[in-house]
């Protein structure tokens, strides 16, 4: 199981978007990089994207920080 989560932070306030669960690693990778692609051009100050399993083992984590 692959779980994709995104945290968006603006003005010191963080919001955790609903997680998305995948059983296929290729679909999970596609969703992960799609979220990163969107974060790269977003106006949100900080985007954190992570992929982990149901046990909390983190496979990938990346973030973008945009200057306001």
N, CA, C and O atoms as CSV, one atom per row, in Angstrom:
chain,resi,resn,atom,element,x,y,z
A,1,UNK,N,N,0.849,-1.175,0.000
A,1,UNK,CA,C,0.000,0.000,0.000
A,1,UNK,C,C,0.899,1.244,0.000
A,1,UNK,O,O,1.886,1.318,0.731
A,2,UNK,N,N,0.528,2.214,-0.839
A,2,UNK,CA,C,1.269,3.460,-0.967
A,2,UNK,C,C,0.320,4.607,-0.653
A,2,UNK,O,O,-0.742,4.719,-1.265
A,3,UNK,N,N,0.688,5.444,0.280
A,3,UNK,CA,C,-0.153,6.561,0.709
A,3,UNK,C,C,0.567,7.860,0.354
A,3,UNK,O,O,1.719,8.068,0.737
A,4,UNK,N,N,-0.125,8.731,-0.384
A,4,UNK,CA,C,0.419,10.033,-0.769
A,4,UNK,C,C,-0.267,11.090,0.089
A,4,UNK,O,O,-1.495,11.158,0.148
A,5,UNK,N,N,0.542,11.912,0.751
A,5,UNK,CA,C,-0.001,13.009,1.553
A,5,UNK,C,C,0.659,14.317,1.140
A,5,UNK,O,O,1.813,14.346,0.710
A,6,UNK,N,N,-0.095,15.386,1.282
A,6,UNK,CA,C,0.408,16.720,0.963
A,6,UNK,C,C,0.062,17.665,2.104
A,6,UNK,O,O,-1.062,17.687,2.606
A,7,UNK,N,N,1.064,18.444,2.497
A,7,UNK,CA,C,0.879,19.491,3.502
A,7,UNK,C,C,1.124,20.824,2.806
A,7,UNK,O,O,2.144,21.001,2.141
A,8,UNK,N,N,0.204,21.749,2.956
A,8,UNK,CA,C,0.348,23.100,2.409
A,8,UNK,C,C,0.411,24.075,3.575
A,8,UNK,O,O,-0.447,24.057,4.458
A,9,UNK,N,N,1.433,24.928,3.572
A,9,UNK,CA,C,1.605,25.891,4.659
A,9,UNK,C,C,1.690,27.302,4.085
A,9,UNK,O,O,2.477,27.575,3.178
A,10,UNK,N,N,0.867,28.188,4.630
A,10,UNK,CA,C,0.875,29.598,4.253
A,10,UNK,C,C,0.683,30.429,5.509
A,10,UNK,O,O,-0.195,30.138,6.322
A,11,UNK,N,N,1.497,31.460,5.671
A,11,UNK,CA,C,1.433,32.346,6.831
A,11,UNK,C,C,1.477,31.571,8.150
A,11,UNK,O,O,0.797,31.932,9.111
A,12,UNK,N,N,2.270,30.521,8.190
A,12,UNK,CA,C,2.425,29.742,9.415
A,12,UNK,C,C,1.282,28.807,9.737
A,12,UNK,O,O,1.269,28.195,10.805
A,13,UNK,N,N,0.308,28.683,8.826
A,13,UNK,CA,C,-0.829,27.791,9.041
A,13,UNK,C,C,-0.709,26.612,8.080
A,13,UNK,O,O,-0.681,26.798,6.863
A,14,UNK,N,N,-0.639,25.400,8.628
A,14,UNK,CA,C,-0.495,24.193,7.817
A,14,UNK,C,C,-1.835,23.497,7.645
A,14,UNK,O,O,-2.646,23.428,8.569
A,15,UNK,N,N,-2.045,22.985,6.446
A,15,UNK,CA,C,-3.251,22.200,6.143
A,15,UNK,C,C,-2.813,20.881,5.541
A,15,UNK,O,O,-2.011,20.852,4.607
A,16,UNK,N,N,-3.339,19.789,6.076
A,16,UNK,CA,C,-3.059,18.458,5.560
A,16,UNK,C,C,-4.200,18.060,4.633
A,16,UNK,O,O,-5.346,17.934,5.065
A,17,UNK,N,N,-3.882,17.865,3.367
A,17,UNK,CA,C,-4.902,17.461,2.412
A,17,UNK,C,C,-5.251,15.990,2.629
A,17,UNK,O,O,-4.438,15.244,3.175
A,18,UNK,N,N,-6.435,15.560,2.217
A,18,UNK,CA,C,-6.815,14.152,2.403
A,18,UNK,C,C,-5.818,13.221,1.708
A,18,UNK,O,O,-5.409,13.483,0.576
A,19,UNK,N,N,-5.429,12.140,2.377
A,19,UNK,CA,C,-4.483,11.205,1.766
A,19,UNK,C,C,-5.128,10.438,0.616
A,19,UNK,O,O,-6.343,10.242,0.571
A,20,UNK,N,N,-4.273,10.013,-0.310
A,20,UNK,CA,C,-4.716,9.191,-1.434
A,20,UNK,C,C,-3.954,7.872,-1.343
A,20,UNK,O,O,-2.734,7.866,-1.180
A,21,UNK,N,N,-4.673,6.756,-1.448
A,21,UNK,CA,C,-4.075,5.430,-1.280
A,21,UNK,C,C,-4.031,4.703,-2.623
A,21,UNK,O,O,-5.006,4.686,-3.374
A,22,UNK,N,N,-2.876,4.107,-2.903
A,22,UNK,CA,C,-2.678,3.316,-4.120
A,22,UNK,C,C,-2.140,1.944,-3.745
A,22,UNK,O,O,-1.424,1.792,-2.755
A,23,UNK,N,N,-2.491,0.952,-4.545
A,23,UNK,CA,C,-1.936,-0.380,-4.375
A,23,UNK,C,C,-0.833,-0.656,-5.386
A,23,UNK,O,O,-0.036,-1.576,-5.207
A,24,UNK,N,N,-0.788,0.139,-6.443
A,24,UNK,CA,C,0.202,-0.025,-7.503
A,24,UNK,C,C,1.298,1.026,-7.360
A,24,UNK,O,O,1.006,2.218,-7.266
A,25,UNK,N,N,2.548,0.594,-7.344
A,25,UNK,CA,C,3.658,1.537,-7.125
A,25,UNK,C,C,3.808,2.535,-8.265
A,25,UNK,O,O,4.173,3.686,-8.026
A,26,UNK,N,N,3.534,2.121,-9.500
A,26,UNK,CA,C,3.656,3.053,-10.632
A,26,UNK,C,C,2.587,4.144,-10.566
A,26,UNK,O,O,2.871,5.304,-10.863
A,27,UNK,N,N,1.376,3.786,-10.185
A,27,UNK,CA,C,0.318,4.786,-10.029
A,27,UNK,C,C,0.649,5.733,-8.887
A,27,UNK,O,O,0.400,6.934,-8.986
A,28,UNK,N,N,1.202,5.210,-7.815
A,28,UNK,CA,C,1.592,6.046,-6.681
A,28,UNK,C,C,2.700,7.014,-7.091
A,28,UNK,O,O,2.649,8.193,-6.741
A,29,UNK,N,N,3.697,6.533,-7.827
A,29,UNK,CA,C,4.766,7.402,-8.312
A,29,UNK,C,C,4.210,8.512,-9.194
A,29,UNK,O,O,4.608,9.669,-9.068
A,30,UNK,N,N,3.295,8.161,-10.082
A,30,UNK,CA,C,2.695,9.148,-10.981
A,30,UNK,C,C,1.981,10.240,-10.190
A,30,UNK,O,O,2.137,11.425,-10.487
A,31,UNK,N,N,1.204,9.850,-9.193
A,31,UNK,CA,C,0.485,10.828,-8.365
A,31,UNK,C,C,1.461,11.690,-7.569
A,31,UNK,O,O,1.268,12.899,-7.445
A,32,UNK,N,N,2.495,11.074,-7.038
A,32,UNK,CA,C,3.500,11.792,-6.246
A,32,UNK,C,C,4.159,12.884,-7.088
A,32,UNK,O,O,4.227,14.040,-6.671
A,33,UNK,N,N,4.640,12.514,-8.266
A,33,UNK,CA,C,5.334,13.489,-9.111
A,33,UNK,C,C,4.381,14.509,-9.723
A,33,UNK,O,O,4.789,15.632,-10.021
A,34,UNK,N,N,3.139,14.139,-9.910
A,34,UNK,CA,C,2.140,15.095,-10.386
A,34,UNK,C,C,1.910,16.186,-9.340
A,34,UNK,O,O,1.815,17.367,-9.671
A,35,UNK,N,N,1.823,15.773,-8.072
A,35,UNK,CA,C,1.660,16.758,-6.987
A,35,UNK,C,C,2.896,17.658,-6.888
A,35,UNK,O,O,2.768,18.861,-6.664
A,36,UNK,N,N,4.081,17.086,-7.053
A,36,UNK,CA,C,5.303,17.894,-7.024
A,36,UNK,C,C,5.331,18.888,-8.175
A,36,UNK,O,O,5.753,20.032,-8.010
A,37,UNK,N,N,4.884,18.445,-9.331
A,37,UNK,CA,C,4.836,19.321,-10.498
A,37,UNK,C,C,3.927,20.523,-10.242
A,37,UNK,O,O,4.277,21.654,-10.577
A,38,UNK,N,N,2.784,20.278,-9.659
A,38,UNK,CA,C,1.858,21.369,-9.328
A,38,UNK,C,C,2.436,22.277,-8.252
A,38,UNK,O,O,2.266,23.495,-8.307
A,39,UNK,N,N,3.116,21.691,-7.278
A,39,UNK,CA,C,3.705,22.474,-6.186
A,39,UNK,C,C,4.784,23.417,-6.702
A,39,UNK,O,O,4.980,24.499,-6.150
A,40,UNK,N,N,5.482,23.015,-7.753
A,40,UNK,CA,C,6.580,23.829,-8.287
A,40,UNK,C,C,6.113,25.192,-8.793
A,40,UNK,O,O,6.877,26.157,-8.769
A,41,UNK,N,N,4.878,25.276,-9.247
A,41,UNK,CA,C,4.367,26.529,-9.811
A,41,UNK,C,C,3.243,27.141,-8.969
A,41,UNK,O,O,2.559,28.060,-9.420
A,42,UNK,N,N,3.055,26.640,-7.768
A,42,UNK,CA,C,1.974,27.092,-6.894
A,42,UNK,C,C,2.321,28.419,-6.203
A,42,UNK,O,O,3.487,28.802,-6.120
A,43,UNK,N,N,1.297,29.103,-5.716
A,43,UNK,CA,C,1.488,30.315,-4.921
A,43,UNK,C,C,1.529,30.027,-3.424
A,43,UNK,O,O,1.762,30.936,-2.627
A,44,UNK,N,N,1.307,28.780,-3.036
A,44,UNK,CA,C,1.380,28.380,-1.627
A,44,UNK,C,C,2.839,28.497,-1.174
A,44,UNK,O,O,3.747,28.141,-1.926
A,45,UNK,N,N,3.070,28.989,0.042
A,45,UNK,CA,C,4.438,29.194,0.525
A,45,UNK,C,C,5.250,27.906,0.584
A,45,UNK,O,O,6.353,27.840,0.041
A,46,UNK,N,N,4.707,26.881,1.242
A,46,UNK,CA,C,5.439,25.623,1.396
A,46,UNK,C,C,4.516,24.463,1.053
A,46,UNK,O,O,3.405,24.362,1.573
A,47,UNK,N,N,4.983,23.602,0.182
A,47,UNK,CA,C,4.306,22.342,-0.146
A,47,UNK,C,C,5.222,21.214,0.297
A,47,UNK,O,O,6.408,21.217,-0.034
A,48,UNK,N,N,4.700,20.264,1.029
A,48,UNK,CA,C,5.435,19.045,1.357
A,48,UNK,C,C,4.624,17.878,0.834
A,48,UNK,O,O,3.435,17.751,1.127
A,49,UNK,N,N,5.277,17.023,0.056
A,49,UNK,CA,C,4.636,15.844,-0.512
A,49,UNK,C,C,5.392,14.629,0.016
A,49,UNK,O,O,6.623,14.602,-0.004
A,50,UNK,N,N,4.655,13.623,0.489
A,50,UNK,CA,C,5.326,12.420,0.962
A,50,UNK,C,C,4.573,11.175,0.521
A,50,UNK,O,O,3.357,11.183,0.332
A,51,UNK,N,N,5.349,10.096,0.363
A,51,UNK,CA,C,4.785,8.791,0.070
A,51,UNK,C,C,5.249,7.846,1.172
A,51,UNK,O,O,6.442,7.742,1.457
A,52,UNK,N,N,4.288,7.159,1.786
A,52,UNK,CA,C,4.637,6.215,2.840
A,52,UNK,C,C,3.687,5.030,2.797
A,52,UNK,O,O,2.708,5.036,2.052
A,53,UNK,N,N,3.981,4.016,3.598
A,53,UNK,CA,C,3.082,2.873,3.662
A,53,UNK,C,C,2.225,2.940,4.920
A,53,UNK,O,O,2.318,3.890,5.697
A,54,UNK,N,N,1.400,1.934,5.110
A,54,UNK,CA,C,0.469,1.933,6.243
A,54,UNK,C,C,1.167,1.780,7.590
A,54,UNK,O,O,0.546,1.969,8.636
A,55,UNK,N,N,2.454,1.440,7.570
A,55,UNK,CA,C,3.220,1.314,8.810
A,55,UNK,C,C,4.013,2.586,9.127
A,55,UNK,O,O,4.684,2.668,10.156
A,56,UNK,N,N,3.927,3.574,8.234
A,56,UNK,CA,C,4.645,4.824,8.449
A,56,UNK,C,C,6.039,4.853,7.856
A,56,UNK,O,O,6.769,5.824,8.054
A,57,UNK,N,N,6.427,3.810,7.132
A,57,UNK,CA,C,7.724,3.798,6.461
A,57,UNK,C,C,7.678,4.782,5.299
A,57,UNK,O,O,6.846,4.649,4.401
A,58,UNK,N,N,8.557,5.756,5.315
A,58,UNK,CA,C,8.551,6.799,4.287
A,58,UNK,C,C,9.405,6.357,3.109
A,58,UNK,O,O,10.575,6.008,3.264
A,59,UNK,N,N,8.787,6.378,1.911
A,59,UNK,CA,C,9.489,6.021,0.683
A,59,UNK,C,C,10.096,7.249,0.021
A,59,UNK,O,O,11.225,7.206,-0.468
A,60,UNK,N,N,9.338,8.347,0.008
A,60,UNK,CA,C,9.796,9.570,-0.656
A,60,UNK,C,C,9.221,10.761,0.089
A,60,UNK,O,O,8.113,10.705,0.622
A,61,UNK,N,N,9.991,11.836,0.117
A,61,UNK,CA,C,9.485,13.105,0.642
A,61,UNK,C,C,10.255,14.241,-0.044
A,61,UNK,O,O,11.483,14.220,-0.127
A,62,UNK,N,N,9.515,15.211,-0.522
A,62,UNK,CA,C,10.090,16.398,-1.163
A,62,UNK,C,C,9.257,17.602,-0.772
A,62,UNK,O,O,8.114,17.470,-0.336
A,63,UNK,N,N,9.842,18.773,-0.933
A,63,UNK,CA,C,9.111,19.991,-0.619
A,63,UNK,C,C,9.584,21.133,-1.491
A,63,UNK,O,O,10.699,21.131,-2.012
A,64,UNK,N,N,8.710,22.102,-1.633
A,64,UNK,CA,C,9.004,23.367,-2.308
A,64,UNK,C,C,8.697,24.487,-1.350
A,64,UNK,O,O,7.676,24.467,-0.662
A,65,UNK,N,N,9.583,25.471,-1.303
A,65,UNK,CA,C,9.334,26.670,-0.513
A,65,UNK,C,C,9.433,27.868,-1.450
A,65,UNK,O,O,10.471,28.115,-2.063
A,66,UNK,N,N,8.342,28.597,-1.547
A,66,UNK,CA,C,8.287,29.768,-2.415
A,66,UNK,C,C,8.390,31.026,-1.556
A,66,UNK,O,O,7.770,31.116,-0.497
A,67,UNK,N,N,9.159,31.971,-2.011
A,67,UNK,CA,C,9.286,33.244,-1.306
A,67,UNK,C,C,8.037,34.076,-1.546
A,67,UNK,O,O,7.539,34.161,-2.668
A,68,UNK,N,N,7.547,34.677,-0.500
A,68,UNK,CA,C,6.341,35.507,-0.595
A,68,UNK,C,C,6.744,36.944,-0.846
A,68,UNK,O,O,5.882,37.816,-0.960
